[in-house]
């Protein structure tokens, strides 16, 4: 190998190292965003589980006594 050939190989190696470094940075950023989204999703699921949107009556008498217009 000549010195010129070694310089070309070294330059290509440096470029590949730089590209790999950029890809790892992108991967780490994407991973952080996914973790944040997953945490938000879990918090929303827990919130919706503890605060139901609808009132469920245990019997029809519960509904009629609470919402009777004749009270």
C-alpha positions as MATLAB code, in Angstrom:
seq = 'XXXXXXXXXXXXXXXXXXXXXXXXXXXXXXXXXXXXXXXXXXXXXXXXXXXXXXXXXXXXXXXXXXXXXXX';
ca = [
       0.000    0.000    0.000;
       1.194    3.430   -0.839;
       0.786    6.421    1.434;
      -1.735    7.936   -0.975;
      -3.870    4.809   -0.787;
      -3.630    4.829    3.021;
      -4.818    8.456    3.125;
      -7.830    7.629    0.957;
      -8.726    4.687    3.176;
      -8.280    6.809    6.316;
     -10.501    9.548    4.865;
     -13.247    7.038    4.031;
     -12.958    5.512    7.489;
     -13.284    8.938    9.114;
     -16.377    9.685    6.998;
     -17.953    6.387    8.003;
     -17.195    7.029   11.667;
     -18.862   10.433   11.382;
     -21.919    8.930    9.666;
     -22.204    6.237   12.351;
     -21.940    8.882   15.064;
     -24.753   10.897   13.467;
     -26.934    7.791   13.157;
     -26.381    6.938   16.819;
     -27.380   10.479   17.794;
     -30.557   10.187   15.711;
     -31.302    6.788   17.237;
     -30.819    8.081   20.789;
     -33.079   11.083   20.142;
     -35.770    8.881   18.612;
     -35.540    6.477   21.522;
     -35.968    9.333   24.035;
     -39.037   10.571   22.155;
     -40.537    7.081   22.143;
     -39.986    6.736   25.883;
     -41.643   10.128   26.460;
     -44.619    9.149   24.292;
     -44.966    5.820   26.056;
     -44.879    7.500   29.482;
     -47.524   10.002   28.378;
     -49.671    7.187   27.024;
     -49.375    5.237   30.284;
     -50.295    8.324   32.340;
     -53.357    8.929   30.138;
     -54.457    5.304   30.470;
     -54.152    5.462   34.257;
     -56.067    8.748   34.337;
     -58.923    7.329   32.268;
     -59.077    4.167   34.370;
     -59.523    6.151   37.594;
     -62.071    8.642   36.287;
     -64.764    6.896   34.250;
     -66.799    9.075   31.929;
     -70.156    7.465   32.687;
     -72.030    6.768   35.892;
     -72.989    3.110   36.130;
     -75.981    2.457   38.356;
     -75.974   -0.725   40.383;
     -79.749   -1.088   39.912;
     -82.599    0.692   38.195;
     -83.850    2.028   41.556;
     -80.591    3.960   41.959;
     -81.219    5.761   38.702;
     -84.876    6.503   39.380;
     -84.242    7.830   42.886;
     -81.338   10.078   41.886;
     -82.845   11.478   38.718;
     -86.541   11.530   39.484;
     -88.286   14.751   38.388;
     -90.912   14.199   41.112;
     -88.645   14.822   44.080;
];
